[in-house]
Amino acid sequence: MLISGAGGSIGSELSRQVLACRPRKIILFELSEAALYLVHQTIDREAVGTNIEVVPVLGSVTDERKIRNTLCNHAVQVVLHAAAYKHVPLVELNPLAGLQNNVVGTQILVNQAVATGVERFVLISSDKAVRPINVMGASKRFCELIVQDVSRRLSKQNGPVFSIVRFGNVLGSSGSVLPLFRDQVRRGGPVTVTHPDVSRFFMTVQEAVHLVLHAGSMALGGEVFVLDMGEPVKIEALARRVIHSAGYSVRDEDNLTGDIQLKFIGLRRGEKLQEELTVNGRRAVTSHPRIFTAIEARLIEFEVAAALRALRWALANEDEAGARANACHWVEGIGEVVEDGIAPPKGKHGPGCAVSVPEKAQRSRRLRVECS
């Protein structure tokens, strides 16, 4: 089994729970040297006495040769794809890097999985892929479209079983509000919340990964599985709870003598008040009470190919505006982005960016690879 992004919050927990399934070999694929060192130390220690081989591989999912050689040399049967740039504000400031890593990296990993005989492929997605108003969310929706397109084209062949698992925030993960709030409390405040009405879905990392693995085992091909995240949590309420649990009182307009100030700083670029788990609210039940499948429209093969050609052209030419426009043109249900008080015009699937898709497109050559 290969786990991409193995050093991240989701990836490291996937590695732990996969270890309990007793595979012959676990390949920990990670871009960050420090993160790979830590997860390898942990998993290797827990694997003592099990005869499970744990292999750390330092590399990027955008490195096609590295991906091909890793899948071939280790005869990988299952890929759990968790690698992604997922911090919304950072990706918003670095859109080309985010799209290159998330979209192109997924396309490379998917293509090589098909070419090298992988049997099962699970993409870890995000609720931010639904009606996205940020580059990170749009990139994750692009990844879903790529996986669905390949799955549909291989449906009558003996290729990998592709599936997608979409869920919300993981408590305590890197970049999560919970460790941020705790750090702000330790420093004496203020504890910052973007907006009094902002809310998010939350789940523990152990629970999310357990359901991801269960959903992946249920897959027949092409499904977008959606996890039952319960009711969304108000971020203001969560901030107050963190302050109170640390033994302090909240200082706000109702209590000017409180210990820790609660401060609203406004939504950042690309942030929503509420997240969603499906584009249209339609979902079907499965054999598991907490796992559903989203019933949503897909792009046809020609549209996916056109979207990827335009994206690669934008990346090759360092064209941020073109990359954003391409995402807004093709991603279904994309949310409205308002800048300087001016709402942008509608694109193919709804409100989008105020720039057009670049006319030039660079043909991407098809990759045909066989393990030697």
C-alpha positions as CSV (number, residue, x, y, z in Angstrom):
1,M,0.0,0.0,0.0
2,L,1.2,3.5,-0.8
3,I,0.1,6.5,1.2
4,S,0.9,9.8,-0.5
5,G,1.2,12.8,1.9
6,A,2.0,10.2,4.6
7,G,3.5,12.9,6.9
8,G,0.4,15.0,7.1
9,S,-2.4,14.8,9.7
10,I,-4.6,12.5,7.6
11,G,-1.7,10.7,6.0
12,S,0.0,9.7,9.3
13,E,-3.3,8.4,10.7
14,L,-3.9,6.5,7.5
15,S,-0.5,4.9,8.0
16,R,-1.3,3.9,11.6
17,Q,-4.7,2.4,10.7
18,V,-3.3,0.7,7.6
19,L,-0.6,-0.9,9.7
20,A,-3.3,-2.5,11.8
21,C,-4.6,-4.2,8.6
22,R,-1.3,-6.1,8.3
23,P,-0.3,-5.4,4.7
24,R,2.9,-6.9,3.4
25,K,4.4,-3.4,2.8
26,I,3.6,0.2,3.5
27,I,5.2,2.9,1.3
28,L,5.2,6.3,3.0
29,F,5.4,8.9,0.2
30,E,6.0,12.4,1.5
31,L,7.4,15.7,0.2
32,S,8.5,17.1,3.6
33,E,11.7,15.5,4.9
34,A,10.9,16.4,8.5
35,A,7.4,15.0,8.3
36,L,8.6,11.9,6.6
37,Y,11.2,11.3,9.3
38,L,8.6,11.6,12.1
39,V,6.0,9.3,10.5
40,H,8.6,6.8,9.5
41,Q,10.0,6.6,13.0
42,T,6.5,6.1,14.4
43,I,5.3,3.5,11.9
44,D,8.6,1.6,11.8
45,R,8.6,1.4,15.6
46,E,5.0,0.1,15.7
47,A,5.7,-2.4,12.9
48,V,8.4,-4.2,15.0
49,G,7.6,-7.9,15.2
50,T,5.0,-7.9,12.4
51,N,7.1,-8.6,9.3
52,I,5.6,-5.6,7.7
53,E,8.1,-3.7,5.6
54,V,7.9,0.1,6.0
55,V,9.5,2.1,3.2
56,P,9.9,5.9,3.4
57,V,10.1,7.6,0.0
58,L,11.0,11.3,-0.1
59,G,9.4,12.9,-3.2
60,S,6.7,14.9,-4.9
61,V,3.6,13.6,-6.6
62,T,4.5,15.9,-9.4
63,D,7.7,13.9,-10.1
64,E,6.4,11.5,-12.7
65,R,9.6,9.4,-12.8
66,K,9.7,9.0,-9.1
67,I,6.0,8.0,-9.0
68,R,6.4,5.5,-11.8
69,N,9.5,3.9,-10.2
70,T,8.0,3.7,-6.8
71,L,4.8,2.1,-8.0
72,C,6.7,-0.4,-10.2
73,N,9.6,-1.2,-7.8
74,H,7.2,-2.0,-4.9
75,A,4.4,-3.6,-6.9
76,V,1.9,-1.3,-5.3
77,Q,-1.7,-2.6,-5.2
78,V,-3.5,0.1,-3.2
79,V,-2.9,3.9,-3.3
80,L,-4.4,6.2,-0.7
81,H,-3.8,9.7,-2.1
82,A,-3.8,12.3,0.8
83,A,-1.0,14.5,-0.6
84,A,-2.2,18.1,-1.2
85,Y,-1.5,21.7,-0.4
86,K,-4.6,22.5,1.7
87,H,-4.1,25.7,3.6
88,V,-6.6,28.1,2.0
89,P,-4.9,31.4,2.6
90,L,-1.5,30.1,1.5
91,V,-2.8,28.5,-1.7
92,E,-4.7,31.6,-2.4
93,L,-1.5,33.6,-2.4
94,N,0.4,30.9,-4.3
95,P,-2.3,29.6,-6.8
96,L,0.1,28.1,-9.4
97,A,2.0,26.1,-6.8
98,G,-1.3,24.9,-5.3
99,L,-2.8,23.9,-8.7
100,Q,0.5,22.3,-9.8
101,N,0.8,20.1,-6.7
102,N,-2.8,19.2,-6.2
103,V,-4.2,18.9,-9.8
104,V,-1.1,18.0,-11.9
105,G,0.2,15.7,-9.0
106,T,-3.1,13.9,-8.9
107,Q,-3.2,13.5,-12.7
108,I,0.3,12.0,-12.7
109,L,-0.5,9.6,-9.8
110,V,-3.7,8.5,-11.4
111,N,-2.1,7.9,-14.8
112,Q,0.8,6.0,-13.3
113,A,-1.6,3.9,-11.1
114,V,-3.4,2.8,-14.3
115,A,-0.2,2.2,-16.2
116,T,1.5,0.1,-13.4
117,G,-1.4,-2.1,-12.4
118,V,-2.6,-0.6,-9.2
119,E,-5.8,-2.4,-8.1
120,R,-7.5,0.3,-5.9
121,F,-7.1,4.1,-5.6
122,V,-8.7,6.3,-3.0
123,L,-8.6,10.1,-3.3
124,I,-8.9,12.1,-0.1
125,S,-11.0,15.1,-0.9
126,S,-12.5,18.0,1.0
127,D,-15.8,19.8,1.6
128,K,-14.0,22.9,0.2
129,A,-14.3,21.2,-3.2
130,V,-18.1,21.9,-3.1
131,R,-19.0,25.2,-4.7
132,P,-15.4,26.5,-4.1
133,I,-14.6,30.2,-3.8
134,N,-10.9,29.6,-3.3
135,V,-8.1,28.0,-5.4
136,M,-7.5,25.2,-2.9
137,G,-11.2,24.1,-3.1
138,A,-11.2,24.4,-6.9
139,S,-8.1,22.3,-7.1
140,K,-9.6,19.6,-5.0
141,R,-12.7,19.6,-7.2
142,F,-10.4,19.3,-10.3
143,C,-8.9,16.2,-8.6
144,E,-12.3,14.7,-8.2
145,L,-13.2,15.3,-11.8
146,I,-9.9,13.7,-13.0
147,V,-10.5,10.6,-10.9
148,Q,-14.1,10.3,-12.0
149,D,-13.1,10.7,-15.6
150,V,-10.5,8.0,-15.5
151,S,-12.8,5.7,-13.6
152,R,-15.5,6.1,-16.2
153,R,-13.1,5.4,-19.1
154,L,-11.9,2.3,-17.4
155,S,-15.2,1.0,-16.3
156,K,-15.3,-1.8,-18.8
157,Q,-11.7,-2.7,-18.4
158,N,-9.8,-4.5,-15.7
159,G,-8.3,-1.3,-14.3
160,P,-8.0,0.1,-10.8
161,V,-11.2,0.8,-8.8
162,F,-11.1,4.5,-8.2
163,S,-13.1,6.3,-5.5
164,I,-13.2,9.6,-3.7
165,V,-13.9,10.4,-0.1
166,R,-15.0,13.9,0.8
167,F,-15.3,15.2,4.3
168,G,-14.8,18.4,6.4
169,N,-12.3,19.7,8.9
170,V,-10.2,17.4,11.1
171,L,-9.8,18.4,14.7
172,G,-6.3,19.3,15.7
173,S,-4.8,18.9,12.2
174,S,-2.1,21.2,10.8
175,G,-3.7,24.6,10.2
176,S,-6.8,23.7,12.2
177,V,-8.4,26.4,14.3
178,L,-8.2,24.3,17.5
179,P,-4.4,24.4,18.0
180,L,-4.4,28.0,16.8
181,F,-6.9,29.0,19.4
182,R,-5.0,27.2,22.1
183,D,-1.7,28.9,21.1
184,Q,-3.5,32.3,21.2
185,V,-4.8,31.6,24.7
186,R,-1.3,30.6,25.9
187,R,0.0,33.9,24.6
188,G,-2.7,35.8,26.4
189,G,-5.0,36.5,23.4
190,P,-6.7,37.8,21.5
191,V,-8.4,34.7,20.2
192,T,-9.3,35.6,16.6
193,V,-12.5,34.5,14.8
194,T,-13.1,35.6,11.2
195,H,-16.9,36.2,11.5
196,P,-19.6,35.6,14.2
197,D,-21.7,33.4,11.8
198,V,-18.9,31.2,10.4
199,S,-19.3,27.5,11.0
200,R,-17.5,24.3,10.0
201,F,-17.9,20.5,10.0
202,F,-15.5,18.8,12.3
203,M,-14.5,15.2,13.0
204,T,-11.6,13.5,14.8
205,V,-8.8,12.3,12.6
206,Q,-9.2,8.7,13.9
207,E,-12.9,8.7,13.0
208,A,-12.4,10.3,9.6
209,V,-9.6,7.8,8.6
210,H,-11.6,4.8,9.8
211,L,-14.5,5.8,7.6
212,V,-12.2,6.6,4.6
213,L,-10.8,3.1,4.7
214,H,-14.2,1.6,5.0
215,A,-15.5,3.6,2.1
216,G,-12.5,2.7,0.0
217,S,-13.2,-1.0,0.6
218,M,-16.8,-0.6,-0.5
219,A,-16.0,1.2,-3.7
220,L,-17.1,-0.3,-7.1
221,G,-15.7,2.6,-9.1
222,G,-16.2,6.4,-9.5
223,E,-18.1,7.1,-6.4
224,V,-17.8,10.3,-4.4
225,F,-18.3,9.1,-0.8
226,V,-19.5,11.7,1.7
227,L,-19.0,11.2,5.4
228,D,-21.7,12.0,7.9
229,M,-20.0,14.9,9.8
230,G,-22.9,15.6,12.1
231,E,-24.0,19.2,12.6
232,P,-21.7,22.1,11.7
233,V,-20.0,23.8,14.7
234,K,-20.0,27.6,15.2
235,I,-16.4,28.7,15.3
236,E,-17.2,31.5,17.8
237,A,-18.7,28.8,20.2
238,L,-15.5,26.7,19.7
239,A,-13.3,29.7,20.5
240,R,-15.3,30.4,23.7
241,R,-15.0,26.7,24.7
242,V,-11.2,26.7,24.3
243,I,-10.9,29.9,26.4
244,H,-13.2,28.5,29.2
245,S,-11.5,25.1,29.2
246,A,-8.2,26.8,29.8
247,G,-9.7,28.4,33.0
248,Y,-10.2,31.9,31.6
249,S,-13.2,34.1,31.0
250,V,-14.0,35.8,27.6
251,R,-13.5,39.5,27.2
252,D,-16.0,40.9,24.8
253,E,-18.7,43.6,24.6
254,D,-20.8,41.8,27.3
255,N,-17.8,41.3,29.6
256,L,-15.2,44.1,29.4
257,T,-13.2,42.7,32.4
258,G,-12.7,39.2,31.0
259,D,-9.3,37.5,30.8
260,I,-8.9,36.7,27.0
261,Q,-10.2,39.0,24.3
262,L,-12.4,37.4,21.5
263,K,-11.8,39.4,18.4
264,F,-13.5,39.2,15.0
265,I,-11.1,39.9,12.1
266,G,-13.3,39.4,9.0
267,L,-13.4,36.7,6.4
268,R,-10.1,36.2,4.6
269,R,-10.0,35.9,0.8
270,G,-11.4,32.6,-0.3
271,E,-13.3,31.8,2.9
272,K,-16.9,30.9,3.2
273,L,-19.3,31.4,6.1
274,Q,-20.5,27.8,5.8
275,E,-19.1,24.7,4.0
276,E,-21.2,22.1,2.2
277,L,-20.6,18.4,1.5
278,T,-22.6,18.1,-1.7
279,V,-23.2,20.5,-4.6
280,N,-27.0,20.0,-4.8
281,G,-27.8,18.3,-1.5
282,R,-28.6,15.0,-3.2
283,R,-26.9,11.9,-1.8
284,A,-27.7,8.2,-1.6
285,V,-27.3,5.8,1.3
286,T,-24.8,2.9,1.4
287,S,-24.4,-0.2,3.6
288,H,-22.7,2.0,6.2
289,P,-24.9,4.4,8.2
290,R,-22.3,7.2,8.2
291,I,-21.2,6.9,4.6
292,F,-23.2,8.3,1.7
293,T,-22.6,8.8,-2.0
294,A,-23.0,12.2,-3.6
295,I,-25.3,12.4,-6.7
296,E,-23.7,15.1,-8.8
297,A,-23.1,15.9,-12.5
298,R,-19.7,15.1,-14.0
299,L,-17.7,16.6,-16.9
300,I,-17.4,14.5,-20.0
301,E,-14.0,13.3,-21.2
302,F,-13.5,16.1,-23.7
303,E,-14.2,18.7,-21.1
304,V,-11.8,17.3,-18.6
305,A,-9.1,17.1,-21.3
306,A,-9.8,20.7,-22.3
307,A,-9.7,21.9,-18.7
308,L,-6.3,20.2,-18.1
309,R,-4.8,21.5,-21.3
310,A,-5.8,25.1,-20.3
311,L,-4.4,24.6,-16.8
312,R,-1.1,23.2,-18.1
313,W,-0.8,26.2,-20.4
314,A,-1.4,28.6,-17.6
315,L,1.1,26.8,-15.3
316,A,3.8,26.8,-18.1
317,N,3.3,30.5,-18.7
318,E,3.0,31.5,-15.0
319,D,-0.4,32.9,-15.8
320,E,-2.3,33.2,-12.4
321,A,-5.3,35.0,-13.9
322,G,-5.6,32.3,-16.6
323,A,-5.4,29.5,-14.1
324,R,-8.1,31.1,-11.9
325,A,-10.3,31.7,-14.9
326,N,-9.9,28.1,-16.0
327,A,-11.0,26.8,-12.6
328,C,-14.0,29.1,-12.6
329,H,-15.0,28.0,-16.0
330,W,-15.0,24.3,-15.4
331,V,-15.7,23.7,-11.7
332,E,-19.4,23.1,-11.2
333,G,-21.3,25.2,-8.7
334,I,-18.3,27.5,-8.1
335,G,-19.2,30.1,-5.5
336,E,-19.2,33.8,-6.1
337,V,-15.9,35.7,-5.6
338,V,-16.3,39.3,-4.8
339,E,-13.4,41.7,-5.0
340,D,-13.5,45.4,-4.4
341,G,-17.3,45.2,-4.1
342,I,-17.7,44.1,-7.7
343,A,-19.3,40.7,-8.4
344,P,-17.7,38.8,-11.3
345,P,-19.7,37.6,-14.3
346,K,-21.0,34.1,-14.7
347,G,-18.9,31.4,-16.3
348,K,-19.9,28.0,-17.6
349,H,-21.2,26.6,-14.2
350,G,-22.1,29.7,-12.3
351,P,-20.5,32.9,-10.9
352,G,-16.8,32.9,-11.6
353,C,-13.7,35.0,-12.1
354,A,-13.8,38.3,-13.9
355,V,-11.3,37.1,-16.5
356,S,-11.7,34.8,-19.5
357,V,-10.2,31.4,-20.1
358,P,-7.0,31.8,-22.2
359,E,-7.6,30.8,-25.9
360,K,-4.2,29.1,-26.3
361,A,-3.9,25.6,-25.0
362,Q,-0.8,23.4,-25.0
363,R,-1.5,19.8,-26.0
364,S,-0.5,17.4,-23.2
365,R,1.0,14.2,-24.5
366,R,-0.6,10.9,-23.4
367,L,1.6,8.8,-21.1
368,R,1.9,5.1,-21.8
369,V,4.2,3.4,-19.3
370,E,4.9,-0.2,-18.5
371,C,6.9,-1.6,-15.7
372,S,10.1,-3.2,-16.9
